[in-house]
């Protein structure tokens, strides 16, 4: 398993364990499908910061960075 796929799996675990949502695939659009709304988005950010030891700022909060598990993985890798 590649580091990228392990990271995607860990992010999927955040969704299922912390947010109680199962995401069908790493490329599922989290906003268009209703998986993420504004409240769930804030909760996701908190869990990502705890799980991966990253910090986010208002500058980082472009919706495109969080549209799918694959994009979230890229965001986390860029800050890790």
Backbone bond lengths (Angstrom), bond angles and torsions (degrees), N, CA, C in turn:
res aa  C-N    CA-C-N  psi(-1)  N-CA   C-N-CA  omega(-1)  CA-C   N-CA-C  phi
1 X - - - 1.466 - - 1.528 108.18 -
2 X 1.311 116.60 130.40 1.460 120.97 -178.23 1.527 110.68 -74.52
3 X 1.327 117.04 157.51 1.476 119.53 176.99 1.530 112.11 -56.66
4 X 1.347 115.81 -37.31 1.461 119.75 179.79 1.531 111.02 -64.13
5 X 1.325 117.11 -42.97 1.470 118.75 -178.86 1.527 110.77 -71.35
6 X 1.336 118.19 -32.74 1.472 120.46 174.91 1.532 110.31 -64.38
7 X 1.333 115.83 -41.41 1.462 119.80 178.94 1.529 110.17 -63.82
8 X 1.320 117.26 -43.96 1.462 120.59 177.87 1.526 110.73 -60.68
9 X 1.330 116.56 -38.83 1.460 120.43 178.30 1.528 110.98 -64.98
10 X 1.327 117.01 -41.71 1.469 120.51 178.00 1.525 111.22 -63.44
11 X 1.339 116.91 -38.91 1.467 120.59 178.37 1.521 109.50 -67.27
12 X 1.328 117.67 -41.16 1.469 120.66 176.02 1.524 110.23 -60.75
13 X 1.337 117.42 -36.06 1.465 121.48 176.89 1.528 111.50 -64.74
14 X 1.335 117.50 -34.89 1.472 121.00 175.65 1.526 109.27 -62.42
15 X 1.323 116.05 -44.10 1.467 119.37 178.82 1.520 111.22 -62.18
16 X 1.328 117.10 -46.45 1.469 118.78 -176.03 1.521 111.99 -75.33
17 X 1.334 117.37 -42.06 1.458 120.15 -175.68 1.511 114.72 -79.42
18 X 1.316 116.74 -45.01 1.468 120.74 -174.58 1.524 112.67 -92.28
19 X 1.331 116.01 -38.34 1.466 119.44 -175.95 1.531 112.25 -100.66
20 X 1.348 115.88 -7.47 1.473 121.65 178.43 1.526 112.48 58.24
21 X 1.331 115.15 43.16 1.466 122.16 179.95 1.527 107.81 -134.14
22 X 1.312 116.79 131.60 1.458 120.73 173.66 1.520 108.70 -97.66
23 X 1.317 116.15 126.76 1.457 122.22 179.85 1.533 107.52 -99.96
24 X 1.339 117.85 125.12 1.461 121.16 -174.72 1.529 115.24 -58.05
25 X 1.330 117.93 -39.76 1.470 120.30 -179.98 1.521 109.57 -152.76
26 X 1.329 114.81 166.76 1.470 120.53 -179.43 1.517 111.94 -67.37
27 X 1.336 117.45 -17.30 1.461 120.78 -178.05 1.526 113.42 -103.73
28 X 1.325 117.49 2.75 1.464 121.24 178.04 1.526 109.65 -61.87
29 X 1.329 117.02 132.10 1.462 121.13 177.48 1.527 108.23 -75.00
30 X 1.325 115.86 110.99 1.464 121.76 -172.79 1.516 113.33 -71.04
31 X 1.321 117.23 -25.87 1.459 120.39 179.78 1.528 110.89 -85.89
32 X 1.335 116.22 -47.00 1.472 119.50 -178.66 1.523 112.39 -63.21
33 X 1.337 116.93 -31.66 1.466 120.39 -179.51 1.525 112.84 -85.82
34 X 1.330 116.68 -7.03 1.454 119.99 178.89 1.518 114.40 84.41
35 X 1.326 117.42 5.92 1.462 120.62 177.69 1.530 109.40 -63.14
36 X 1.328 116.25 -42.86 1.466 120.62 179.08 1.520 110.57 -111.27
37 X 1.323 114.75 126.58 1.455 121.15 167.05 1.531 105.60 -117.77
38 X 1.300 118.65 -174.42 1.468 119.90 -174.19 1.524 112.54 -62.29
39 X 1.320 118.32 -38.90 1.461 121.16 -179.64 1.527 110.59 -70.06
40 X 1.322 117.48 -45.98 1.463 121.23 179.19 1.530 110.48 -64.49
41 X 1.323 117.29 -32.54 1.457 121.55 178.77 1.522 110.57 -63.63
42 X 1.319 117.29 -45.17 1.466 121.09 178.82 1.528 109.84 -63.47
43 X 1.317 116.83 -43.11 1.462 120.67 178.43 1.530 110.38 -62.60
44 X 1.327 116.88 -41.16 1.465 120.83 177.62 1.523 110.60 -59.11
45 X 1.322 117.40 -45.72 1.467 120.72 179.95 1.524 111.27 -57.81
46 X 1.314 116.79 -43.41 1.470 120.34 179.07 1.519 111.12 -61.59
47 X 1.322 116.86 -44.12 1.467 120.60 -179.89 1.524 111.92 -68.09
48 X 1.327 118.07 -37.32 1.464 120.88 177.18 1.527 110.49 -64.28
49 X 1.327 116.88 -41.50 1.467 120.19 178.86 1.526 110.50 -62.55
50 X 1.321 117.07 -42.55 1.475 120.53 179.56 1.524 111.73 -69.05
51 X 1.308 116.73 -48.13 1.465 122.07 -174.30 1.524 112.65 -66.96
52 X 1.324 117.15 -39.96 1.461 120.75 -172.25 1.524 113.63 -112.27
53 X 1.327 117.83 -0.39 1.459 120.98 177.60 1.514 113.96 65.43
54 X 1.338 116.35 30.56 1.461 120.07 179.00 1.519 109.21 -102.94
55 X 1.296 115.22 160.00 1.461 121.45 174.70 1.517 108.31 -117.38
56 X 1.313 116.27 138.90 1.456 120.25 176.64 1.513 109.02 -116.48
57 X 1.315 114.99 149.56 1.460 120.55 177.13 1.521 107.94 -123.87
58 X 1.300 116.66 172.02 1.464 121.00 178.95 1.531 110.67 -57.98
59 X 1.318 116.85 -31.36 1.469 121.65 179.11 1.530 111.74 -64.39
60 X 1.350 117.17 -31.11 1.463 122.11 -177.52 1.522 113.57 -78.12
61 X 1.313 117.14 -13.08 1.455 120.48 -166.50 1.519 114.66 -84.93
62 X 1.299 116.59 44.78 1.451 120.55 173.07 1.517 108.42 -80.23
63 X 1.312 116.97 128.84 1.454 121.90 -176.09 1.527 111.97 -55.07
64 X 1.313 117.58 -33.94 1.468 120.70 -178.67 1.529 112.15 -60.18
65 X 1.344 117.79 -29.90 1.460 121.36 178.66 1.526 112.29 -67.85
66 X 1.322 117.48 -17.61 1.461 121.86 -172.58 1.529 112.64 -123.94
67 X 1.317 116.87 16.44 1.466 121.43 -174.83 1.533 112.42 -69.98
68 X 1.338 118.00 -27.03 1.465 121.42 -179.54 1.525 109.04 -148.92
69 X 1.326 115.75 166.05 1.463 119.72 176.37 1.527 109.75 -60.97
70 X 1.322 117.25 -38.24 1.468 120.51 178.75 1.532 110.86 -60.53
71 X 1.314 117.47 -43.02 1.479 120.23 179.83 1.528 111.11 -70.96
72 X 1.332 117.03 -35.99 1.465 119.94 176.72 1.526 109.38 -63.47
73 X 1.337 117.32 -40.09 1.468 121.03 177.85 1.530 110.56 -60.21
74 X 1.330 117.34 -43.11 1.464 120.88 177.46 1.525 110.48 -61.67
75 X 1.331 116.79 -41.70 1.460 122.40 179.12 1.527 110.29 -61.79
76 X 1.335 116.68 -46.42 1.473 120.95 -179.05 1.532 110.11 -65.46
77 X 1.334 118.00 -43.25 1.471 120.84 179.75 1.521 111.24 -62.15
78 X 1.315 117.85 -36.45 1.462 121.03 -179.32 1.526 111.43 -68.50
79 X 1.303 118.01 -22.98 1.461 121.82 -178.12 1.518 113.48 -104.75
80 X 1.321 116.47 -6.15 1.462 120.98 -176.67 1.489 114.95 -90.22
